[in-house]
Amino acid sequence: MTSTALLDERRAADVAAQLAASEAGPDAHLSSAAPPAERGRLARFFLGSNTDPAWARPALWALLAVSAVVYLWNLTVSGYANDFYAAAVKSATRSWTAWLFGSLDSANAITVDKPPASLWVVGLSARIFGFSSFSLLLPQALMGIGTVATVAAAVRRWHGHAAGLAAGALVLVTPVAALMFRFDNPDAMLTLLMSLAGYCVVRGIETSRGRSALTWMVAAGAAIGFAFLTKMLQGLLVLPGFVLAYVLAARFNLRTRILHLLAALVSMIVSAGWFIALVSLWPVAKRAYIGGSTNNTLWELALGYNGLGRILGGSGNGGGGGQGGGFGGTAGIFRLFNSQFGTEISWFLPAALILLFAGLVARGRAPRTDEARASLVVWGGWMVSTALVLSFMEGTVHSYYAIALTPGLAATIAVAGREVFRKGQLDGVLGVAWRTVLGLAIAVTAGWGYHLLSLNASGWHAWIRWAALAGGMAGAMGYVALGVAQKNQTVKKLAIAALVVGSLSAAAPSAAWTVGTVNVPHTGSMPVSGPAVAGGGMGGMGGGQMGGTSPTGTDGAQSGTTGTAPTGTEPTGTAPTGTTSGTASTGSAAGSSAADGNGGPGQGESSSNSELIALLNKTSSKWSAAVIGDQTAAGYILNSDTAVMSIGGWSGSDNNVTLEQFKAYVANGDITYFISGGGMGGGPVGNSGSGSEISEWVAANFTSTTVGGTTVYDLTKIA
């Protein structure tokens, strides 16, 4: 064709186009398929993107609304929950120095045995709203809602709205999450911070802009740093999965990836290190002793009692498998499935392990930057590393530590389940094999849920476990069988329906245990999830907590929910009673209770001793009284309007106050009374601390009197 002929053809086409436009009329452009303008940032927050399915954002808001109901419903039923941390929060409302360092008492004798990041948040809440059960537990509930939202958002970015909602929902129906997001331990904040770090890593991996990736990784490091300031080394358990995922999948050359990780490391060190440096530089005489440490430093606390001591045992960490299973059971690969951990976290753990392996196989030949595989490394790495440490640590381990597993486990199931489901759409034998894997995960979950309910709460709504077992098995088998004829659209829809029924049924036992957890009070230092039911097993421990040492010297047993829930308001005129003792160095802790499980006066469990509280409230000294042990001191702090000195810390073995220092305090008029008894769990004072010699010196030099059944020494009157 000549150039002239080609030009004529183009002109003819233009003319034809003009004629068509003139016939269509002036409004023809309005019917074009041009996409509408993207919504603004605020509109996207509430309504979602224009490209989102219509159901996506309403479903997310519904999930968060249900989360709010679960975590906020009857929130004050547990009163102050853990008196130990509650006392520190009350002290934080009376002294900014106590707030900064996490001191147990407002006069700054000793800190709690954890860093204070969680107490900073809760202390501010108590200052704003006034100290009460509500102001104490509200931040925990909000952190729970934030965790659900963060996990859902992180999974949604790469795997769609349905997977994101599934991940958030799995966090919500895990019992240990419902327990700790309504409790005043540091674990709620720890879990939220680790989830935020995971979200930041996801954002860093997905972007191809170097500066943006660097910003997200620095943010991830900062979140982990503050997780360290919340619960020390436990906040670092997510690092193996995060680092491996970024090295494998970030969209940069190896040198840049390593530099980004180094920047994240620096951010983590700075975010945690500033407070460690502050504690080191602050004059020792003007701050509280670092509880749990041997040399009054946070660094030693991190590496000793709260660090390697937890993993290897020793250094006050004898609670692994050596306590008759009382502190998490025998260390080993099956610990997370035992009677202590089983109903906290194991409901979905078998399915998570099955699906993680299958998901990695499904993405085996994907490119290096494959987001699905990277996601499995991020969340699966989190789950595996945390599970292994909890399973094999020889030191003190409590079943509620398992909340740190929840986001990783939930996201792993959602991500891997989606990948296996997609493979199940294949035709032929491969499709059948992948559908069988997903069906197996559902069936195993239903069967394990049935087993847990049968073992731990056989008389509690038995229909739940039977319905879950039947629905889970039927749904799993129906999905596998109907999938063979998936080319038929009707049959395909039936297969999907069977999958949904099976999945919901399999999740029902865990969801039911979660609802049961919400409906009962949980107090003390070792809370466990579950409903208050008669009989043995975990169900019988629904609101109970593990005892340390009872007043008789025997190991305390895990008890049931208290009959009357605390009111949640600051008590007036109610005090620990204690047991009269002939000498200051023996006897049980004032107000100690085996049912409280921590040796201290349990809120709502101690008997009235208004006479002693009135006596303490009349004092004007720096400390109204001194006692042995944090738990005993916590009860008096909560029940009075004074600062009470704890000698010996949590276990009675801390050397926070020497005998010479105590003598100087007494000579200066800083302490008015010494209350007899105390120590860990209400039992004898630890031999390695100064409590015994202080008690003996007090008994030898001051006259005892009985106040409301409690032995008290007036330190202003020498015998």
C-alpha positions in Angstrom: 0.0 0.0 0.0 1.4 3.4 -1.0 1.7 6.3 1.5 -1.1 8.2 -0.3 -3.5 5.3 0.0 -2.6 4.9 3.7 -3.3 8.6 4.3 -6.6 8.4 2.6 -7.6 5.4 4.8 -6.7 7.3 8.0 -8.8 10.3 6.8 -11.8 8.1 6.1 -11.5 6.6 9.6 -11.4 10.1 11.2 -14.5 11.2 9.2 -16.3 8.0 10.3 -15.5 8.8 13.9 -16.7 12.3 13.6 -20.0 11.2 12.1 -20.5 8.7 14.8 -19.8 11.3 17.5 -22.3 13.8 15.9 -25.0 11.1 15.8 -24.4 10.2 19.5 -25.1 13.7 20.6 -23.4 16.1 23.0 -23.8 13.9 26.1 -22.1 10.8 24.7 -19.1 11.3 26.9 -21.2 10.8 30.0 -21.8 7.2 29.1 -18.1 6.3 28.9 -16.5 3.8 31.3 -14.1 6.2 32.8 -13.5 5.3 36.5 -14.8 7.7 39.1 -12.3 9.9 41.0 -10.7 8.2 44.0 -12.1 9.1 47.4 -10.2 11.3 49.8 -8.3 9.9 52.7 -11.0 10.4 55.2 -13.7 8.9 53.0 -11.5 5.9 52.2 -11.1 5.4 56.0 -14.8 5.1 56.5 -16.0 3.8 53.1 -13.0 2.1 51.7 -11.5 2.5 48.2 -13.7 2.8 45.1 -12.3 -0.5 44.0 -13.2 -2.3 47.2 -16.2 -4.7 47.1 -19.3 -3.1 48.5 -19.4 -5.5 51.5 -15.7 -5.0 52.5 -15.7 -1.9 54.7 -19.1 -2.6 56.4 -17.8 -6.1 57.2 -14.6 -4.6 58.7 -16.6 -2.1 60.9 -18.8 -5.0 62.0 -15.8 -7.0 63.0 -14.4 -4.1 65.0 -17.8 -3.5 66.6 -18.0 -7.1 67.7 -14.4 -6.8 69.0 -15.5 -3.7 71.0 -18.4 -5.6 72.6 -16.2 -8.6 73.5 -13.4 -6.5 75.0 -15.5 -3.8 76.6 -18.5 -5.8 77.8 -18.9 -5.7 81.6 -15.2 -4.6 81.6 -15.0 -4.0 85.4 -16.2 -7.4 86.4 -12.6 -8.3 87.3 -12.1 -5.2 89.5 -8.4 -4.4 89.6 -7.6 -7.8 88.0 -3.9 -8.0 89.0 -3.4 -6.0 92.2 0.3 -5.8 91.6 0.1 -3.7 88.5 -3.0 -1.9 89.7 -1.1 -0.6 92.7 1.6 0.7 90.4 -1.0 2.5 88.3 -2.5 4.0 91.4 0.9 5.2 92.5 1.5 6.6 89.0 -1.5 8.9 89.6 0.2 10.4 92.7 3.7 10.8 91.5 5.1 11.5 88.1 8.4 9.9 89.1 6.5 6.7 90.0 4.8 6.9 86.6 8.1 7.3 84.8 9.9 4.4 86.4 6.9 2.1 87.1 7.2 2.2 90.8 5.0 0.1 93.0 4.5 2.8 95.6 4.2 6.6 95.1 7.3 7.2 97.3 9.4 5.1 95.0 10.9 2.3 97.1 10.8 -0.3 94.3 9.5 -0.7 90.7 7.4 -3.6 89.4 9.5 -6.4 87.8 8.8 -5.2 84.2 9.7 -2.1 82.3 7.0 0.6 82.6 5.8 1.2 79.0 2.4 -0.4 79.6 2.1 1.5 82.9 2.8 4.8 81.1 -0.4 4.3 79.0 -2.6 3.0 81.8 -1.2 5.6 84.2 -2.2 8.4 81.9 -5.7 6.8 81.6 -6.0 6.8 85.4 -4.9 10.4 85.6 -7.4 11.5 83.0 -10.4 9.5 84.2 -9.5 8.9 87.8 -8.2 5.7 89.2 -10.7 2.9 88.9 -11.2 -0.5 87.4 -12.6 1.1 84.2 -9.6 3.5 83.7 -7.3 0.7 84.5 -8.7 -1.8 82.0 -10.0 0.5 79.2 -6.6 0.9 77.6 -6.2 -2.9 77.5 -9.5 -3.3 75.7 -8.7 -0.6 73.2 -5.3 -2.3 72.5 -7.3 -5.5 71.8 -9.5 -3.7 69.2 -6.3 -2.1 67.8 -4.7 -5.5 67.4 -7.7 -7.0 65.6 -7.7 -4.0 63.2 -3.9 -4.1 62.7 -3.8 -7.8 61.9 -6.7 -7.5 59.5 -5.2 -4.6 57.7 -1.8 -6.2 57.4 -3.3 -9.4 55.8 -5.7 -7.5 53.6 -3.0 -5.6 51.8 -1.7 -8.7 50.0 -4.4 -11.2 50.3 -7.7 -9.4 50.0 -10.5 -8.4 52.3 -11.8 -11.8 53.1 -8.5 -13.1 54.3 -8.0 -9.9 56.3 -11.3 -10.3 58.0 -10.6 -13.9 58.7 -7.3 -13.1 60.4 -8.9 -10.4 62.5 -11.8 -12.7 63.5 -9.4 -15.5 64.5 -7.6 -13.1 66.9 -11.0 -12.2 68.3 -12.1 -15.7 69.0 -8.9 -16.9 70.6 -9.6 -17.2 74.4 -6.2 -16.0 75.7 -6.7 -12.7 73.7 -10.1 -12.1 75.3 -8.5 -12.8 78.7 -5.5 -10.5 78.4 -7.2 -7.7 76.5 -9.4 -7.3 79.6 -6.6 -7.6 82.1 -4.0 -5.2 83.4 -0.8 -7.2 82.6 1.6 -5.7 80.1 0.8 -8.4 77.5 -2.0 -6.5 75.8 0.4 -3.6 74.8 3.1 -6.1 73.9 0.8 -7.9 71.5 -0.4 -4.6 69.9 3.2 -3.3 69.4 4.4 -6.6 67.8 1.3 -6.5 65.5 2.1 -2.9 64.5 5.7 -4.0 63.8 4.4 -6.8 61.6 2.2 -4.3 59.6 5.3 -2.0 59.1 7.4 -4.9 57.8 4.6 -5.8 55.3 4.5 -2.2 54.1 8.3 -2.1 53.8 8.4 -5.3 51.8 5.7 -4.3 49.3 7.1 -0.9 48.3 9.7 -0.4 45.5 10.6 3.1 46.8 13.7 3.0 48.9 12.9 5.9 51.1 9.4 4.6 51.9 10.7 1.1 52.7 13.4 2.6 54.9 10.7 4.6 56.8 8.5 1.6 57.3 11.4 -0.5 58.6 12.5 2.2 61.0 9.0 2.3 62.3 9.0 -1.4 62.7 12.2 -1.2 64.7 10.7 1.5 66.9 7.6 -0.6 67.6 9.9 -3.5 68.7 11.9 -1.2 70.8 8.9 -0.1 72.8 7.8 -3.8 72.9 11.1 -4.4 74.7 10.2 -1.6 77.2 6.9 -3.4 77.7 8.0 -6.9 78.4 11.7 -7.1 77.5 13.0 -10.1 75.5 9.5 -11.5 74.7 9.1 -8.5 72.3 12.0 -9.8 70.3 10.6 -13.2 69.5 9.1 -12.0 66.3 12.4 -10.8 64.8 13.5 -14.1 63.1 10.4 -14.1 60.8 10.6 -10.3 60.2 14.3 -10.3 59.3 14.1 -13.4 57.1 11.0 -12.1 55.2 12.7 -8.8 54.4 15.9 -10.4 53.3 14.0 -12.8 51.1 11.4 -10.6 49.6 12.1 -6.9 49.7 12.3 -5.3 46.3 15.9 -4.1 46.5 19.3 -5.4 46.0 20.9 -7.3 48.9 23.1 -4.4 50.0 20.1 -2.1 50.3 18.0 -4.7 52.2 20.8 -5.2 54.7 21.1 -1.4 55.2 17.4 -1.1 55.8 17.6 -3.9 58.4 20.5 -2.2 60.1 18.5 1.0 60.2 15.7 -0.9 61.8 18.1 -2.3 64.4 19.4 1.2 65.2 15.8 2.4 65.6 15.0 -0.5 67.9 18.1 0.1 70.0 17.3 3.8 70.3 13.6 3.2 71.1 14.5 0.9 73.9 17.9 2.3 74.9 16.8 5.8 75.8 15.0 4.6 78.8 17.7 2.2 79.9 20.2 5.1 79.6 17.8 7.4 81.6 17.6 4.8 84.4 21.4 4.5 84.4 22.0 8.3 84.5 19.3 9.1 87.0 20.6 9.5 90.6 20.0 6.2 92.3 18.8 7.9 95.5 16.1 9.7 93.6 14.5 6.8 91.8 13.0 3.5 92.8 15.0 0.3 92.9 14.6 -1.8 89.8 12.5 -4.7 91.0 13.7 -8.1 90.0 17.2 -7.0 89.3 20.3 -8.0 91.3 22.2 -4.7 90.8 19.5 -2.1 90.4 19.7 -1.9 86.6 17.3 -2.5 83.8 20.0 -4.1 81.7 20.6 -6.8 84.3 16.9 -7.3 84.6 16.6 -7.9 80.9 19.4 -10.4 80.7 18.8 -12.1 84.1 15.4 -12.5 85.8 13.3 -11.3 82.8 15.7 -12.6 80.1 17.9 -15.7 80.0 16.5 -16.6 83.4 13.1 -17.2 81.8 14.5 -19.4 79.1 17.2 -21.3 81.0 15.7 -21.2 84.5 17.4 -20.2 87.7 17.7 -16.7 89.1 14.2 -16.8 90.6 12.9 -18.6 87.5 12.2 -22.1 88.8 8.7 -22.2 87.4 9.2 -24.2 84.2 8.5 -27.9 84.4 9.9 -28.3 87.9 6.8 -27.1 89.8 4.6 -30.0 89.1 3.2 -28.4 86.0 2.0 -25.4 88.0 3.8 -22.9 85.8 3.0 -24.1 82.3 3.7 -27.8 82.6 6.8 -29.8 81.5 8.9 -28.2 78.8 8.7 -29.9 75.5 7.3 -29.9 72.0 3.7 -30.6 73.2 3.6 -28.0 76.0 1.2 -25.8 74.1 -1.3 -28.6 74.0 -1.2 -29.5 77.7 -3.8 -28.7 80.3 -2.3 -25.3 81.1 -1.9 -23.9 77.6 -4.4 -26.0 75.6 -7.5 -24.0 76.1 -5.6 -20.7 75.9 -4.1 -21.0 72.4 -4.1 -24.5 70.9 -7.6 -24.5 69.3 -6.2 -23.5 65.9 -2.6 -24.5 66.3 -2.8 -27.8 64.5 -4.5 -26.2 61.5 -2.0 -23.4 61.4 0.9 -25.9 61.3 -0.7 -27.9 58.5 -1.6 -24.9 56.4 1.8 -23.2 56.9 3.6 -26.2 55.5 1.1 -26.5 52.6 1.2 -22.8 51.9 5.0 -22.8 51.6 4.8 -25.8 49.3 2.1 -24.0 47.2 4.5 -21.0 46.7 7.6 -23.1 46.2 8.5 -21.8 42.7 7.3 -18.3 43.1 9.7 -15.4 42.4 11.9 -14.1 45.2 9.7 -11.1 45.9 6.5 -13.2 46.0 4.2 -11.5 48.6 2.3 -14.6 49.6 5.5 -16.5 50.5 6.9 -13.4 52.2 3.6 -13.1 54.2 3.9 -16.8 55.3 7.5 -16.1 56.5 6.5 -13.0 58.4 3.5 -14.5 60.2 4.5 -18.1 60.2 8.0 -17.2 61.4 6.4 -15.2 64.2 4.2 -18.2 65.2 7.0 -20.8 65.0 9.7 -18.9 66.9 7.3 -17.8 69.7 5.8 -21.3 70.0 9.2 -23.0 70.2 10.5 -20.6 72.9 7.3 -21.0 75.0 7.5 -24.8 74.5 11.1 -25.3 75.6 11.8 -22.4 78.1 12.8 -23.8 81.5 12.1 -20.7 83.6 8.9 -19.1 84.7 6.2 -19.5 82.0 2.6 -18.7 82.4 -0.1 -19.9 80.1 -1.3 -16.4 79.3 2.1 -15.7 77.6 0.5 -17.5 74.7 -1.3 -14.2 73.7 2.0 -13.3 71.9 1.3 -16.2 69.5 -2.2 -15.0 68.6 -1.5 -12.5 65.7 1.0 -14.7 64.0 -1.2 -17.8 64.3 -4.3 -16.0 63.1 -2.6 -14.4 60.1 -0.8 -17.7 59.1 -4.2 -19.5 58.9 -5.8 -16.7 56.9 -2.9 -16.4 54.4 -2.1 -20.1 54.0 -5.7 -21.0 53.9 -6.3 -18.6 51.0 -3.4 -20.1 49.1 -4.5 -23.6 49.6 -8.0 -22.7 48.7 -6.8 -21.2 45.4 -4.9 -24.3 44.6 -8.0 -26.3 45.3 -9.6 -24.7 42.2 -7.3 -26.7 40.0 -8.8 -29.5 38.0 -7.9 -33.2 38.4 -5.9 -34.9 41.1 -4.0 -31.8 42.1 -7.2 -30.0 42.9 -8.5 -32.9 44.9 -5.2 -33.1 46.9 -5.3 -29.4 47.8 -8.9 -29.5 48.8 -8.2 -32.5 51.0 -5.5 -30.5 52.8 -7.9 -27.7 53.5 -10.6 -30.1 54.5 -8.1 -31.9 56.8 -7.2 -28.6 58.5 -10.9 -28.0 59.2 -11.6 -31.5 60.4 -8.6 -31.5 62.7 -9.7 -28.2 64.2 -13.2 -29.4 64.8 -11.9 -32.7 66.4 -9.4 -30.9 68.6 -12.0 -28.4 69.8 -14.3 -31.3 70.7 -11.5 -32.9 72.6 -10.6 -29.7 74.6 -14.2 -29.1 75.6 -14.7 -32.7 76.5 -11.6 -32.8 78.6 -12.0 -29.4 80.4 -15.7 -28.7 80.5 -17.6 -31.9 79.8 -20.7 -30.6 81.5 -20.7 -27.2 80.0 -23.1 -26.8 77.1 -22.2 -30.2 75.7 -24.2 -29.4 72.5 -21.5 -27.0 71.4 -18.8 -29.6 71.0 -21.2 -32.0 69.3 -22.5 -29.5 66.9 -19.0 -28.2 66.2 -17.7 -31.7 65.5 -20.6 -32.7 63.3 -20.6 -29.4 61.4 -16.9 -29.3 61.0 -16.6 -32.9 59.7 -19.6 -32.6 57.4 -18.4 -29.3 56.0 -14.9 -30.6 55.4 -16.0 -33.7 53.7 -18.7 -31.9 51.7 -16.2 -29.3 50.4 -13.8 -32.1 49.3 -16.4 -34.2 47.7 -18.4 -31.4 45.9 -15.3 -29.9 44.6 -14.8 -32.7 42.2 -17.7 -31.3 40.1 -16.8 -27.7 40.6 -17.2 -26.9 36.9 -20.9 -27.0 37.6 -21.6 -23.6 39.1 -24.4 -24.8 41.3 -22.2 -27.5 42.8 -19.4 -25.1 43.1 -21.5 -22.8 45.2 -22.6 -25.8 47.4 -18.9 -26.6 47.9 -18.2 -23.1 49.0 -21.1 -23.2 51.4 -19.8 -26.5 52.8 -16.4 -24.8 53.3 -18.0 -21.9 55.2 -20.1 -24.2 57.4 -17.2 -26.4 58.2 -14.9 -23.4 59.0 -17.4 -21.7 61.3 -18.3 -25.0 63.0 -14.6 -25.7 63.7 -14.1 -22.3 65.2 -17.2 -22.6 67.4 -15.5 -24.3 70.5 -12.8 -21.6 70.7 -15.4 -18.9 70.2 -17.6 -20.4 72.9 -14.6 -20.5 75.3 -13.9 -16.9 74.5 -17.5 -15.9 75.4 -17.2 -17.8 78.6 -14.0 -16.0 79.4 -15.7 -12.6 79.0 -18.5 -13.5 81.3 -16.6 -14.2 84.5 -14.1 -12.2 86.6 -10.4 -13.0 86.4 -8.0 -11.9 89.2 -4.6 -12.6 90.5 -1.1 -13.1 89.0 -1.9 -16.2 87.0 -5.3 -15.8 85.2 -6.6 -18.4 82.9 -9.3 -18.2 80.3 -12.6 -20.0 80.2 -16.0 -20.0 81.8 -16.8 -20.7 85.5 -18.0 -24.3 85.5 -18.1 -27.0 88.0 -15.7 -29.9 87.9 -12.0 -30.3 87.2 -9.9 -29.3 84.2 -9.4 -25.9 82.9 -13.0 -25.1 83.1 -12.9 -25.4 86.8 -10.2 -22.7 86.7 -12.2 -20.3 84.8 -11.5 -17.2 86.8 -8.8 -18.6 89.0 -5.2 -18.3 89.3 -2.3 -20.4 90.3 -1.2 -20.2 93.9 2.3 -19.6 95.0 2.6 -20.8 98.6 -0.4 -21.0 100.8 -0.3 -19.8 104.4 0.1 -23.4 105.5 3.3 -23.7 103.3 1.8 -26.0 100.7 1.6 -25.2 97.0 -1.5 -23.3 96.2 -4.0 -24.8 93.9 -5.6 -23.1 91.0 -9.0 -22.0 92.2 -12.2 -21.1 90.6 -13.8 -17.8 90.0 -14.5 -15.8 93.1 -18.1 -15.7 94.1 -18.4 -11.9 94.3 -16.8 -9.7 91.7 -14.9 -6.6 92.8 -16.8 -3.4 92.3 -14.0 -1.8 90.3 -14.0 1.4 92.4 -11.2 2.5 94.7 -12.0 0.9 98.1 -12.3 2.9 101.3 -12.1 1.2 104.7 -11.3 -2.3 103.4 -7.9 -3.7 104.1 -6.1 -7.0 104.3 -6.5 -8.8 107.5 -3.4 -10.9 107.8 -2.6 -13.5 110.4 -1.4 -12.5 113.8 2.2 -13.5 114.3 4.4 -13.6 117.3 7.4 -12.2 115.5 7.8 -10.0 112.5 9.8 -12.6 110.6 7.3 -15.4 110.5 3.6 -15.9 109.8 1.6 -15.3 106.7 1.3 -12.2 104.7 -1.2 -9.7 105.8 -4.3 -10.6 103.9 -2.6 -13.4 102.0 -5.0 -15.7 100.3 -4.4 -19.0 98.6 -7.3 -18.2 96.3 -5.7 -15.0 95.2 -2.8 -17.0 94.0 -0.2 -14.3 94.4 0.2 -14.0 98.1 -1.1 -10.5 98.3 -4.5 -9.3 99.6 -6.9 -10.1 96.8 -9.2 -7.3 95.9 -12.7 -8.4 96.8 -11.2 -11.5 98.7 -9.6 -10.0 101.8 -11.6 -9.5 104.9 -12.4 -6.0 106.3 -9.8 -4.4 108.5 -10.9 -0.8 108.5 -9.1 -0.2 111.8 -5.7 -0.8 110.2 -6.5 1.2 107.1 -7.6 4.1 109.2 -4.3 3.9 111.1 -2.3 4.0 107.9 -4.3 6.9 106.6 -3.6 9.0 109.7 0.2 8.9 109.0 2.1 11.7 107.4 5.4 10.0 106.9 6.9 9.2 103.5 5.7 5.6 103.8 2.9 4.8 106.1 4.2 1.3 106.6 6.7 -1.2 105.4 5.9 -4.9 104.6 7.7 -7.8 103.1 6.9 -8.5 99.5 5.3 -6.7 96.6 1.9 -8.5 96.8 1.4 -7.6 100.4 2.3 -4.0 99.8 0.0 -3.8 96.7 -3.0 -4.7 98.8 -2.3 -2.0 101.3 -1.6 0.6 98.6 -4.9 -0.2 96.9 -6.9 0.0 100.1 -5.3 3.1 101.7 -4.4 6.6 100.6 -0.7 6.2 101.4 2.5 4.9 100.1 3.6 1.5 101.5 7.2 0.2 101.2 7.8 -3.2 99.8 10.9 -4.9 101.1 12.3 -7.7 98.9 10.2 -7.2 95.8 8.1 -9.8 94.2 9.8 -12.9 95.7 11.1 -11.3 98.9 14.6 -11.7 97.7 15.4 -8.3 96.2 17.9 -6.2 98.1 16.1 -3.0 97.4 16.4 -1.9 101.1 19.3 -3.0 103.3 19.1 -3.1 107.0 21.3 0.0 107.4 19.1 1.9 104.9 16.0 0.8 106.8 17.4 2.0 110.1 18.1 5.3 108.5 14.6 5.6 107.2 13.2 4.8 110.7 15.6 7.4 112.3 14.5 10.0 109.9 10.8 9.3 110.5 10.2 8.2 106.9 8.3 5.0 108.0 5.7 4.9 110.7 4.7 1.2 110.9 6.0 -2.2 110.1 3.3 -4.8 109.3 4.2 -8.4 110.1 4.3 -11.2 107.6 4.8 -11.2 103.9 7.1 -12.7 101.3 6.3 -14.5 98.1 2.8 -16.0 98.1 2.3 -15.1 101.7 4.9 -17.6 102.8 8.3 -17.2 104.4 10.6 -14.4 103.5 13.2 -15.2 100.8 16.6 -16.1 102.3 18.6 -14.1 99.8 17.0 -10.7 100.6 17.2 -8.4 103.5 13.7 -9.0 104.7 14.6 -11.5 107.4 17.2 -9.4 109.1 15.0 -6.3 108.9 12.1 -8.3 110.5 14.4 -9.6 113.2 15.7 -6.1 114.0 12.2 -4.7 114.2 11.0 -7.5 116.5 14.0 -6.9 118.8 13.6 -3.2 119.1 9.9 -2.3 118.8 6.8 -3.4 120.6 4.1 -5.2 118.6 0.4 -4.6 118.8 -2.5 -6.2 117.1 -4.7 -4.0 114.8 -7.8 -5.7 113.5 -6.1 -9.1 113.7 -2.8 -8.0 112.1 0.5 -7.7 113.9 1.9 -4.1 113.6 5.0 -2.5 115.0 5.0 1.3 115.7 8.5 2.4 114.5 8.2 5.8 116.2 8.3 4.1 119.6 11.4 2.1 120.6 10.7 -0.7 123.0 
